[in-house]
Amino acid sequence: MSAESRPTAPRETLGGDRLCMECLHPLAGRAIERDPGSGLLFVRCGECGTASALFDYPVVGPWVRRFKAVAASTFVVLALAVVVAIVGATAGLTGGFSAGSSEECAVAVTAAYRAGGGTIAETHDYGEIYTNADAEWLESSAGRRALWRSIFLPPAVLIVALGVAVGCAVLLPMLSVVGVVLMRRRTLERLAIGALLPALGAGISLGILASNAALMTAGGSPVSWRYLVEASNSVRIAALLGLVFAAWGAIVVLASPAIAAAAFRFVLPPADRRLVAWVWEWRGKSVPKD
C-alpha cells in the first residue's frame, strides 16, 4: 500500500467545556493541533478562527455545572413565585369582583328567581337581596344559569376585565424569565409548563373559595341573597380567571425567547452580541450581525 493511499489516523478532538477567548463559541469537538514552531497544542475556533491554547486558561466545566445548578434553583424559585402570585391575584381579584358587583348580580338573580315563580319579601331599595336566599333553587339548573348570566352584567364585566389586565401585567415579568429559562425545551413542554403554573395557582384559590362558599351554607344556616350570590359567583369568576391566566402563561412562556432576542438585538451592537449568543444558538439560530 502506497503512502498516498494509507488512511490517516483521526486527529484527537477536544472534550469538556471550553470557550473561545475571542467570541465565546464552544470549542468542544474541535480537532487538537500542534504548532510546528513551538510544539504547543491548540484548537482553532470554528466560528471566528482564533487559535486557543489548551493550557493558558482553565476549563469551564465546574462553572458550567454551577451555572446549571443556579439556573435550576432559579427556575424552582420562579415557579413557586408564579404559583404564589397567581393564588394572591386570583383570590384578590375574585374578592374585588364579588364585592364590587354583588349588588347588581344579586338583583339579577332574584329577578330570575321571581320569574320562575319564587317569592321574596318586598322591601325598599336593595333591602330584599339581604333577605334569606333559596339555596336549593340556586343549586338547581335554573339557579346556576342565573348565576352564570349575572357575572356577565356590564358592571361585572368591567371589573373582571380590569382585574385580568392587572393580573396579566403582574405575571408578565416572572413568566418571561421562566420562558427564557425553558427556551431549550420543546415547544409542547414550554406550553405545558407555562399553562400549568398559573393553572395550579388558580386551582388553589378555587379550592379555597369553593370551601368558603360551602361553609356559608353548612348546617342549613340561612344566608342572604347578596352574600350567597357573592360566594357562588366568586367560584365561577375564579375558574374564568384561572383559564385566562393559564392561556396567558402559555403565550408568554412561548414568546419570551424571541422577545428576549429582539431586545438584545435592539440594545447591543453586533460586536457585543456574542456575550448573549446563547439566546440565538439555543434556539438553533445564528447571532445576527446587523
C-alpha positions, 0 to 999 in steps of 0.5 A: 500500500502506497503512502498516498493511499494509507488512511490517516489516523483521526486527529484527537478532538477536544472534550469538556467545556471550553470557550473561545477567548475571542467570541465565546463559541464552544470549542468542544469537538474541535480537532487538537493541533500542534504548532510546528514552531513551538510544539504547543497544542491548540484548537482553532475556533470554528466560528471566528478562527482564533487559535486557543491554547489548551493550557493558558486558561482553565476549563469551564466545566465546574462553572458550567455545572454551577451555572446549571445548578443556579439556573435550576434553583432559579427556575424552582424559585420562579415557579413557586413565585408564579404559583404564589402570585397567581393564588394572591391575584386570583383570590384578590381579584375574585374578592374585588369582583364579588364585592364590587358587583354583588349588588347588581348580580344579586338583583339579577338573580332574584329577578330570575328567581321571581320569574320562575315563580319564587317569592321574596319579601318586598322591601325598599331599595336593595333591602330584599337581596339581604333577605334569606336566599333559596339555596336549593333553587340556586343549586338547581339548573335554573339557579346556576344559569342565573348565576352564570348570566349575572357575572356577565352584567356590564358592571361585572364585566368591567371589573373582571376585565380590569382585574385580568389586565392587572393580573396579566401585567403582574405575571408578565415579568416572572413568566418571561424569565421562566420562558427564557429559562425553558427556551431549550425545551420543546415547544409542547413542554414550554406550553405545558409548563407555562399553562400549568403554573398559573393553572395550579395557582388558580386551582388553589384559590378555587379550592379555597373559595369553593370551601368558603362558599360551602361553609356559608351554607353548612348546617342549613344556616340561612344566608342572604341573597347578596352574600350567597350570590357573592360566594357562588359567583366568586367560584365561577369568576375564579375558574374564568380567571384561572383559564385566562391566566393559564392561556396567558402563561402559555403565550408568554412562556412561548414568546419570551425567547424571541422577545428576549432576542429582539431586545438584545438585538435592539440594545447591543451592537453586533460586536457585543452580541456574542456575550448573549449568543446563547439566546440565538444558538439555543434556539438553533439560530445564528447571532445576527450581525446587523 
